């Protein structure tokens, strides 16, 4: 059976570290440019580098969202920004713009490209198209249900990802709390109330 990656958002460096220490396989973050994670503190280049080093020491990964709708004025410095983020050690970019996909795959072949849910990919033909364009992972549209996702996987043999945006915040928080407590009980980990709240907030935070 394919191992499922537990991926969590991290709004700042402290949340990144706590989330990875308490079980996440990878985190996704927003930089101070080109990200839709407007409600998060977001990361400077120095913080991205520190976060990547911390994650890699745990054999874990960091992904950066680069998923705004790019207008002409956004294009001037984006290539330089991508290069600087790659130098910080980022493992993948979460993107939606075709040019950004092409630039990363041509310039930084060892860095993965994940197609953002903002692209609203909902069918296997679209997944096959992006696969041929070099995309390593597709984050499906929020509207894709279990049956649709299963068909896409069967027909593309592609690493897809699905979010749980349809759950209410209360439901998500309860599920995150239960999972966190079960995991910490198994690992015999003691945690303060503040650390637990940060961990749960990371687990239920949305793009």
N, C-alpha and C positions, 0 to 999 in steps of 0.2 A: 504494500500500500504506500502511495506517495505521502511523504511527510508534509503536513500542513504547517505553513509558517504563521506564527502568531505575530502580527504586525500591529503596532500601536502608534498613534500620533504622539508627538512630544513638543509642547509649546515653548520650552526653554531648556537650557542645559541641565538644570537640576532634575527636571522631569525626565529627560532623556536618560540620565544615569540611573535614577530609581526604577524606571520602567524596564530597563535592560537587566538590572540586578535582580528584579523580582519576576523574571520569566519570559519577557518578550524576546522573540528571535531577531526582530528588527524594528526600527522606528522610522517614521517619516516626519520630516521637519520642513519648515518654510524658511527661506532666506529673507533678507531685508529688501530683496528685489524680485519681481516677477512671480510672486506667490499669491494665491488666493486665501492663504491662511491669515486673514486680516485680524482675527480675534486672538491670535497667538502673539507672544512677545517677539518671536522669530530670531534668527541666528545671524550674527556677524560672521565674516569669513574666519576670524580667529576662533569663534565658538564652534563653527562647523568642523574645523580641524581638530579641536579638542574633543568634540563629540565622536568623531570618526576614530580617533586614536583610542578613546575609552572603549568604544564598541568593538573594535578589532582585537583589543586585548582580551575580550571575552568571546572571541570568535563569533561576533554578531555584526549586524549591518545597519547602515544609515542611508536613507533615501531622501532626496531633496525634491520638493514640489516646484515645478517650473511651469505652472499651468494657467497663467493669465491668458486672456485673449490679446494676442500681440498686435499692436497697431504700429504704424510706420515709426513713430517716435520711440517705440520700445526696442527697435532693432539695432540701434547704434552701438550699444555697449554689451549686448547679450552674449556675443561670442567670447569676448574677453572675460565676462563674468563666469561663463561655463568653464572656461579653461582654469580660472582661479579656484573654482569649487572642486574640479577634478584633482587639482594639485593638493587640496586639503584631504583627499582620500575618500571622497564620496563613492558609494557602491552603485547607485542608480539614480536616475532622474525620473520623476513622474511628470509627463508632458502631454500636450494635446496638439501643439502646432506642428504641421508637416515639416517646415524648415528646421525646427529645433531637433526633431527626430533625425533628419538627414545629417545635420551638422554633428551631432554627438556620435552617430554611428560611423561617420567617415573620419572624424578627427580623434575620437577616443574609443577605440574598438573594444577595450577591456571594461568599459563602463556600460551597465545595462540601461535600457530605456523601457520604462513602463508607461503604457498609455493610460492617461487619466480618465476617471469616470466622467469628467466634464465632456469627453468626446461622445458620450452616450452610445457606446457600442452595444448592440442588442442582438446580433445574429452571427452565425458561424462564418458567413461569407466575408463579413467585415473583419472578423478575427483573422481569417486566412489572408486577407489583403495586407493587414498590418504586420502579420508574420513575415510575409514576403518583403516588406519594407524594412525588416530588421528589428522590429519591436520584440522584446524579450518576454513581456508580460502584458496582458490586457486587463485593466480594471473595468469590469462590465458596468453597464448602466444600472442605476439603482432599481429600475423597474423590472429587470430580468429576474424571473422566479426560479425556483429549484429545478423545475422541468426544463426550462429554457437553458439554464446553465449546464445541466447534465448533457443536453443535446449538443451544445457548443463544444464541450470537452470531448465528447465521443467523436465528433466529426473533425476536430482540428488537432487533437492530441497537443493542445496548447496550454501553457500555464496561465490560467485565468484567476482572477481575484474578484470576490464579491463583498460588498459592504452590507451593513445591517442598518441602513438609514431608516427603514420602515418601522423599526422598534421605537417606542416612546423613550424619552430620556429616563423615566423612572424604571422601565423594564430593563433598559441597558445598564443602568447603574446597579440594579439588583443582581443581574447576571454577572457583571464585572466584580461586584463585591463577593458573591458566592465563589466565583472561580479563584479570585485572589486569596480568599481565606482557605479554600481547599488546598491550593498550591503551597501556601505558607505552612499549613498544618503538616503536609506531607514532608516538607523540607525542614520542619522544626525550626522555623524562623520566627523570632520575636520582632515586632515592628511597632513604632509609635503611631498614635492616631494621626499625626500630621503626615507621616510618610505614607500611611494607608490612604488618606484622602487624596494625596498627590497621585498615587498609583491608580486609584479608581477614576480620578478626573482624566488622566491620560487615556485610560481604557475607553471612556465613553465620549471623549471629545470628538467633534466632527470637523471635517474640512469646511 
